[in-house]
Amino acid sequence: MKKPGKVYLVGAGPGDPGLITVRGKSLLERAEVVVYDYLASKKLLKHASARAELLYVGKKGGVKHAYTQEEISQMLVDHALEGKMVVRLKGGDPFIFGRGGEEVEKLHAAGIPFEVVPGVTSATAAATYAGIPITHRDFTASVAFVTGHEDPTKEKSNIDWEKLSTGAGTLVIYMGIKNLPTIVANLIKYGRDPKTPVAVVRWASTPLQHSVVGTLETITQVVSDAGIKPPSLVIVGEVVKLRDTMNWYEKRPLFGKKIIVTRTREQASELVAGLEEFGANCLEYSTIHIKPVDSYDVLDDELERLKEYHWILFTSLNGVKYFFERLYSKGMDARDLKGPDLAVVGKSTADFLLGYGLNADLIPSTFTGEGLAEALLDQGIEGRNILIPRALHAREILPETLRGAGAQVTVAPVYQNSPAKVDKESLREELANGGVGMITFTSSSTVRNFLAMIDAENQKELQEILAGIKIAAIGPITAKTVTDNGLRVDVQPEEYTIEGLIKAIVEYYSGDSD
């Protein structure tokens, strides 16, 4: 008989993918099957192996479930009996109103090995991200977690509202929106002061977080007026008064701003992470797919005579990456570059080059091809041999300028751009919904490919689709491509780097830009 695999119940945390535990992330990376919930961030699935089978079993209030709890538990058993490593990814913590206990009972009965990995529970996350400490020595030393949605088949409630109402300083109520009027009425009926502060937090720790505050006698109307729906948590207690002082998450400068990032999927992480650090809700729509060129004949020939070159110019991170990949494949390494000087188009490229153990000898003050050409002209390049590893199709301003000054320039294609495969309907829908505040472009290619994805029939339709949406361009070349297509650039950094772009966007939304 085949030995069964093992099931890991992993707490995914409340929504912010960064709150998963190190143990949980490690298991997710090794899983052969991932069974995940509605409340588990889909961004966590990026940690799963490309070979892993991903199964969505989310249950959503008021909606017919894709699977019953019994079916989900049986699914875990079945996959484990096939000898597979299964991760059951559950929102929050598996054992705090997560029905993890029921799933473990089923696994135990079937003789399946299991492990439970705790997660950050929604109660503490919702309070913390709303700026509310659920305990505080000046207000309360006790807290109770309560479900506002008990098993409807039970004959009698397990919640003793008479004792609970005044038995704990802070009450955190899960899944309480539907029954909020009844919950509030019970608390007041059994002695809680109607003036007790109450906060309700929806989609805690995510860019969609929405918090409202009232009192026991007003919160039902406040929630109704604000249109608050599940998933939400209710926090009752004097500690809610501290929100005015401690509300850090919702006060970040980009909080609530939905920003589309068009950079390549491989290189979007720095921009996305930087924007999300300031609270942005980033939507990744990669417009470019980077891949090696079909032939490396030109570069291979030049690698044989590197000693004859005076300069090697890198105009992008991808140019560095694919140049070194080819260099290594030929049995060479950084030591073979001891002859020529190295120049880069900007600081980001210089930092990336340093990752290969090499310092750039020249970084222009203006991070463009024109800026690099000007800096080289100041060095004196007549009669110099210059190698430029770059994209198959790129602007010719740099090599043409250098040749015009008497340099011997060889362009060696090392990678090529092609439009990325994306869900165009999803993109058009996001743009049509009116929630997108800004689109970022980091190269002319991202602009052209993005506009092709929109597939507007004419200039008028394009402007209608993008009406009210701001545009951020990383530098003047990218900005010119935007304006050449009849659109306006709202944000352009002084320093043409990802860091500079993030800073400029933050300043724009903070009202600090000129």
C-alpha positions in Angstrom: 0.0 0.0 0.0 1.3 3.4 -0.9 2.5 5.5 2.0 0.3 8.6 2.5 1.7 12.1 2.1 1.3 14.8 4.7 -1.1 17.7 5.0 0.0 21.1 6.4 -2.7 23.5 7.6 -1.0 26.8 7.1 -2.3 30.1 8.4 -2.0 32.6 5.5 -2.6 35.6 7.8 -5.3 38.3 7.4 -4.6 39.5 3.8 -1.2 41.2 3.7 1.0 38.5 2.0 4.0 39.7 4.0 2.4 38.5 7.2 2.7 34.8 6.4 5.2 33.0 8.7 8.6 31.9 7.5 7.5 28.3 8.1 4.3 28.8 6.1 6.2 30.2 3.1 8.7 27.4 3.2 6.0 24.8 3.1 4.2 26.6 0.3 7.3 26.5 -1.8 7.6 22.8 -1.5 3.9 21.8 -1.8 2.7 19.5 -4.5 -1.0 20.5 -3.9 -2.2 23.9 -2.5 -5.8 24.1 -1.4 -6.6 27.8 -0.7 -9.4 29.9 0.7 -11.2 33.1 -0.3 -9.5 35.1 2.4 -5.9 33.8 1.6 -4.1 36.4 -0.5 -3.6 35.1 -4.1 -0.2 36.9 -4.0 1.0 34.0 -1.8 0.5 31.6 -4.6 3.6 33.1 -6.3 5.6 31.2 -3.7 4.2 27.9 -4.9 6.1 25.8 -7.3 5.1 26.0 -11.0 4.4 22.2 -10.7 2.1 22.5 -7.8 -1.6 21.9 -8.3 -3.6 24.9 -7.1 -7.2 24.3 -5.9 -9.5 27.1 -5.0 -12.1 26.1 -2.4 -13.2 29.6 -1.1 -16.3 30.1 0.8 -17.9 33.5 0.6 -20.8 34.8 2.7 -24.1 34.9 0.9 -22.8 33.0 -2.1 -23.2 29.3 -3.0 -20.0 27.6 -2.0 -17.9 25.8 -4.6 -17.3 23.0 -2.1 -18.9 22.1 1.2 -16.6 21.8 4.3 -17.0 18.0 4.2 -15.9 18.0 0.5 -12.9 20.1 1.3 -11.8 17.8 4.2 -12.2 14.8 1.9 -10.2 16.5 -0.8 -7.2 16.9 1.7 -7.5 13.2 2.5 -7.7 12.1 -1.1 -4.6 14.0 -2.2 -2.6 12.8 0.8 -3.6 9.2 0.1 -1.9 9.7 -3.3 1.3 10.3 -1.4 1.4 14.1 -2.0 2.5 16.9 0.2 -0.6 19.1 0.6 -0.7 22.7 2.0 -4.1 23.8 3.1 -3.8 27.6 3.0 -6.3 29.2 5.3 -7.0 32.9 5.9 -5.9 34.1 9.3 -5.1 31.3 11.8 -6.4 27.8 11.1 -7.6 27.3 14.7 -9.4 30.6 15.3 -12.8 30.4 13.6 -11.1 28.8 10.6 -12.6 25.3 10.9 -9.2 23.9 11.0 -10.1 21.7 13.9 -12.8 20.0 11.7 -10.2 19.3 9.0 -7.7 17.9 11.4 -10.3 15.6 12.9 -11.0 14.2 9.4 -7.3 13.7 8.7 -6.7 12.0 12.0 -9.6 9.6 11.3 -8.2 8.7 8.0 -4.7 8.1 9.4 -3.1 11.0 7.5 -0.1 12.7 9.0 -0.6 16.5 9.5 0.9 19.6 10.9 -0.7 22.9 11.8 1.2 26.2 11.3 -0.3 29.2 13.1 -1.0 32.4 11.3 -1.6 36.0 12.2 -5.3 36.0 13.2 -7.6 38.6 11.6 -8.5 40.0 15.0 -5.1 41.3 16.0 -4.3 42.3 12.4 -7.6 44.3 11.9 -7.1 46.1 15.2 -3.4 46.8 14.6 -3.9 48.0 11.0 -6.7 50.2 12.1 -4.5 51.8 14.8 -6.2 50.1 17.8 -4.3 48.2 20.4 -6.7 45.5 21.6 -5.1 45.7 25.1 -3.6 48.8 26.8 -2.7 49.2 30.5 -4.7 52.4 30.7 -7.9 50.9 29.3 -8.1 47.1 29.6 -6.1 44.0 30.4 -8.5 41.5 28.9 -9.8 40.7 25.4 -12.3 38.1 24.0 -12.6 36.8 20.5 -16.2 36.0 19.5 -17.8 34.7 16.4 -20.8 36.7 15.1 -21.8 33.8 12.9 -22.3 30.6 14.8 -23.3 27.3 13.2 -27.0 27.9 12.2 -27.9 24.3 12.9 -27.1 24.6 16.6 -30.2 24.7 18.9 -28.6 27.0 21.4 -25.9 29.7 21.2 -22.6 29.0 22.9 -22.2 32.7 23.5 -23.2 33.8 26.9 -23.9 37.5 26.1 -24.9 38.3 29.7 -21.4 37.4 31.0 -19.5 38.4 27.9 -20.9 41.8 27.6 -19.0 43.2 30.6 -16.7 40.3 31.2 -13.8 41.5 28.9 -12.5 44.9 28.3 -12.2 44.5 24.5 -14.4 42.3 22.3 -13.3 41.4 18.8 -16.2 39.9 16.8 -15.5 37.9 13.7 -18.0 37.6 10.9 -20.4 40.0 12.7 -21.7 42.3 10.0 -24.8 40.3 9.1 -25.9 40.0 12.8 -24.5 43.4 13.9 -27.9 44.8 15.1 -28.5 41.7 17.2 -25.0 41.7 18.6 -25.2 45.4 19.6 -28.6 44.9 21.1 -27.4 42.0 23.3 -24.3 43.9 24.5 -26.4 46.9 25.5 -29.1 44.7 27.0 -26.6 43.0 29.3 -24.9 46.0 30.6 -22.4 47.5 28.1 -22.6 51.2 28.0 -24.3 52.4 24.8 -21.6 55.0 24.4 -18.8 52.4 24.2 -16.6 53.1 21.2 -16.8 50.6 18.3 -14.7 50.2 15.2 -15.5 48.0 12.1 -12.7 47.1 9.8 -13.2 45.6 6.4 -10.5 43.8 4.4 -8.0 44.3 7.1 -4.3 44.7 6.2 -5.0 45.0 2.5 -5.0 48.0 0.2 -8.8 47.8 0.3 -9.0 48.3 4.0 -11.9 50.5 5.1 -12.5 51.4 8.8 -15.4 53.2 10.4 -15.9 54.2 14.0 -19.1 54.8 16.1 -20.6 53.7 19.4 -22.8 50.7 20.3 -25.9 52.9 19.8 -24.7 54.3 16.4 -22.4 51.7 14.7 -25.2 49.8 12.9 -26.2 53.0 11.1 -22.6 54.0 10.5 -21.9 50.6 8.9 -25.0 50.8 6.8 -24.2 54.4 5.6 -20.6 53.4 4.7 -21.7 50.3 2.8 -19.5 48.1 4.9 -19.9 44.4 3.9 -18.0 41.2 4.8 -15.3 40.3 5.4 -15.2 42.7 8.4 -14.3 42.5 12.0 -16.0 44.4 14.9 -13.9 45.8 17.7 -15.7 47.0 20.9 -14.0 48.8 23.8 -12.4 51.9 25.1 -9.2 51.1 23.2 -11.0 52.3 20.0 -10.4 55.8 21.3 -6.7 55.4 20.5 -7.3 55.1 16.8 -6.9 58.9 16.3 -3.4 58.6 17.7 -2.3 55.3 16.3 -3.9 55.1 12.9 -0.7 54.5 10.8 -1.8 52.2 8.0 -4.6 54.3 6.4 -2.5 57.5 6.7 0.2 56.4 4.3 0.4 58.8 1.4 -0.6 56.3 -1.3 -3.3 54.5 0.7 -6.3 53.7 -1.4 -4.5 54.7 -4.7 -4.8 52.0 -7.4 -1.7 52.1 -9.6 -1.1 50.0 -12.7 2.5 48.8 -13.1 3.5 47.9 -16.7 7.1 46.8 -16.1 8.2 43.3 -17.0 7.0 40.7 -14.6 10.6 39.9 -13.6 11.5 43.5 -12.9 8.3 44.8 -11.5 9.0 43.7 -7.9 11.1 46.7 -6.9 8.6 49.3 -8.2 5.6 47.4 -6.8 7.3 46.9 -3.4 8.2 50.6 -3.2 4.7 51.8 -4.1 3.0 49.3 -1.7 5.3 50.4 1.1 3.5 53.8 0.9 0.1 52.1 0.8 -0.6 51.8 -3.0 -2.8 49.0 -4.4 -0.7 47.9 -7.3 -2.1 46.0 -10.3 0.6 44.3 -12.4 0.0 44.2 -16.1 3.3 43.3 -17.6 3.6 44.7 -21.1 6.9 43.2 -22.1 8.3 39.7 -22.2 12.1 39.6 -22.2 13.9 36.6 -23.8 17.3 35.8 -25.3 18.0 36.6 -29.0 17.8 33.8 -31.5 21.5 34.2 -32.4 24.5 35.3 -30.3 26.8 35.2 -33.3 27.8 38.9 -33.0 28.5 38.8 -29.3 30.3 35.5 -29.5 32.7 36.9 -32.1 33.3 40.0 -29.9 33.9 38.0 -26.7 36.9 36.4 -28.5 38.5 39.9 -28.8 37.4 41.7 -25.6 41.0 42.9 -25.1 40.7 45.1 -28.2 37.8 47.1 -26.7 38.3 50.4 -24.8 34.7 50.6 -23.6 31.7 48.3 -22.9 28.4 50.2 -22.5 25.4 48.8 -20.7 22.2 50.7 -21.3 19.8 48.5 -19.2 19.6 45.9 -16.5 18.6 43.3 -19.1 21.7 44.2 -21.2 23.9 43.4 -18.1 22.0 40.2 -17.3 22.0 38.6 -20.7 25.6 39.7 -21.5 26.8 37.9 -18.4 24.7 34.8 -19.0 26.3 34.5 -22.4 29.8 35.3 -21.0 29.4 32.5 -18.4 28.1 30.0 -21.0 31.4 30.5 -22.9 33.4 29.5 -19.8 34.4 33.2 -19.2 33.8 35.4 -16.2 34.3 39.0 -14.8 38.1 38.6 -15.0 37.9 38.6 -18.8 36.7 42.2 -18.5 39.8 43.6 -17.0 40.8 45.4 -20.2 37.9 47.7 -21.3 36.3 50.4 -19.1 32.7 49.9 -18.3 30.0 52.6 -18.7 26.3 52.4 -17.7 23.3 54.5 -18.5 22.3 55.2 -14.9 22.6 54.4 -11.2 20.3 51.4 -11.2 22.3 49.7 -14.0 25.5 50.5 -12.0 24.1 48.8 -8.9 23.0 45.8 -10.9 26.5 45.6 -12.5 28.0 45.6 -9.0 26.1 42.4 -8.3 28.5 40.8 -10.8 31.5 42.1 -8.9 32.3 45.1 -11.2 32.2 48.8 -10.6 31.1 51.1 -13.4 33.9 53.4 -14.5 31.4 56.0 -15.9 27.9 57.0 -14.9 26.4 60.0 -16.7 24.7 62.8 -14.7 21.7 62.4 -17.0 20.4 58.8 -17.1 19.6 58.6 -20.8 21.3 57.4 -23.9 21.9 61.0 -24.8 23.4 61.6 -21.4 25.7 58.6 -21.7 26.8 59.7 -25.2 27.6 63.2 -23.9 29.6 61.8 -21.0 31.6 59.6 -23.3 32.3 62.5 -25.7 33.8 64.4 -22.8 36.2 61.5 -22.3 37.4 61.7 -25.9 36.4 58.6 -28.0 37.9 59.2 -31.4 39.4 55.9 -32.6 38.2 54.0 -29.6 36.6 50.6 -29.9 33.2 50.4 -28.1 30.9 47.4 -27.6 27.2 47.9 -26.7 25.4 44.8 -25.6 21.7 45.7 -25.8 18.2 44.8 -27.0 17.7 43.6 -30.6 15.6 46.6 -31.3 16.5 49.9 -29.6 17.1 53.6 -30.2 20.1 54.3 -32.4 21.0 57.6 -30.9 23.8 56.3 -28.7 25.8 54.3 -31.4 25.2 56.9 -34.1 26.4 59.7 -31.9 29.5 57.8 -30.9 30.3 56.8 -34.5 29.8 60.4 -35.6 32.6 61.3 -33.1 35.0 58.9 -34.7 34.5 55.8 -32.5 34.4 52.2 -33.8 31.1 50.9 -32.4 29.8 47.4 -32.4 26.2 46.7 -31.3 25.7 43.2 -30.0 22.1 42.1 -29.5 21.8 40.0 -26.3 18.0 40.1 -25.6 14.8 41.0 -27.3 11.4 42.4 -26.3 8.1 41.0 -27.2 4.6 42.0 -26.0 3.6 40.0 -22.9 0.5 37.8 -22.9 -2.0 39.5 -20.7 -5.7 39.4 -20.0 -6.8 42.4 -22.1 -10.4 42.1 -21.0 -9.4 42.3 -17.4 -7.3 45.4 -18.1 -10.1 47.1 -20.0 -12.5 46.3 -17.2 -10.2 47.8 -14.5 -9.9 51.0 -16.6 -13.6 51.2 -17.2 -14.5 50.7 -13.5 -13.0 54.1 -12.6 -10.9 53.0 -9.7 -7.4 53.3 -11.4 -5.7 56.4 -10.3 -2.3 56.2 -12.1 -0.4 54.2 -14.7 3.4 53.9 -14.5 5.7 53.5 -17.6 9.4 52.7 -17.3 10.3 52.6 -21.0 9.0 53.5 -24.4 8.3 49.8 -25.0 5.9 49.7 -22.0 4.0 52.6 -23.4 3.6 51.2 -26.9 2.7 47.7 -25.7 0.3 49.0 -23.1 -1.6 51.1 -25.7 -1.7 48.0 -28.0 -3.2 46.1 -25.2 -6.0 48.7 -24.8 -6.6 48.4 -28.5 -8.4 51.7 -28.8 -9.9 52.3 -32.3 -8.8 55.9 -32.4 -7.2 58.8 -30.4 -10.6 59.9 -29.1 -11.5 56.5 -27.7 -8.0 56.2 -26.1 -8.4 59.5 -24.3 -11.9 58.4 -23.2 -10.6 55.1 -21.8 -7.8 56.9 -19.9 -9.9 59.9 -18.8 -9.0 61.0 -15.3 -6.1 58.5 -15.0 -2.7 60.1 -14.2 0.4 58.9 -16.0 3.9 58.6 -14.5 6.9 58.2 -16.8 10.4 57.4 -15.6 12.2 59.8 -17.8 12.1 62.1 -20.8 12.4 59.5 -23.5 9.5 57.5 -22.1 7.6 60.7 -21.5 8.0 61.7 -25.2 6.5 58.4 -26.3 3.5 59.1 -24.0 3.0 62.6 -25.4 3.6 61.4 -29.0 0.5 59.3 -28.5 -1.6 62.3 -27.5 -1.5 61.7 -23.8 -0.3 63.8 -20.9 2.5 63.0 -18.5 1.6 64.0 -14.9 4.6 62.7 -13.0 8.3 62.6 -14.1 11.1 62.3 -11.6 14.2 64.4 -11.6 16.3 61.2 -11.3 15.4 58.7 -13.9 15.4 55.6 -11.6 12.8 53.4 -10.0 13.6 55.0 -6.7 13.2 58.4 -8.2 9.9 57.4 -9.8 8.5 56.2 -6.5 9.6 59.4 -4.7 7.9 61.6 -7.4 4.6 59.6 -7.2 4.6 60.0 -3.4 5.3 63.7 -3.7 2.6 64.1 -6.3 -0.1 62.5 -4.1 1.2 64.3 -1.0 0.8 67.6 -2.8 4.6 68.3 -2.6 5.2 68.4 -6.3 5.6 71.7 -8.2 
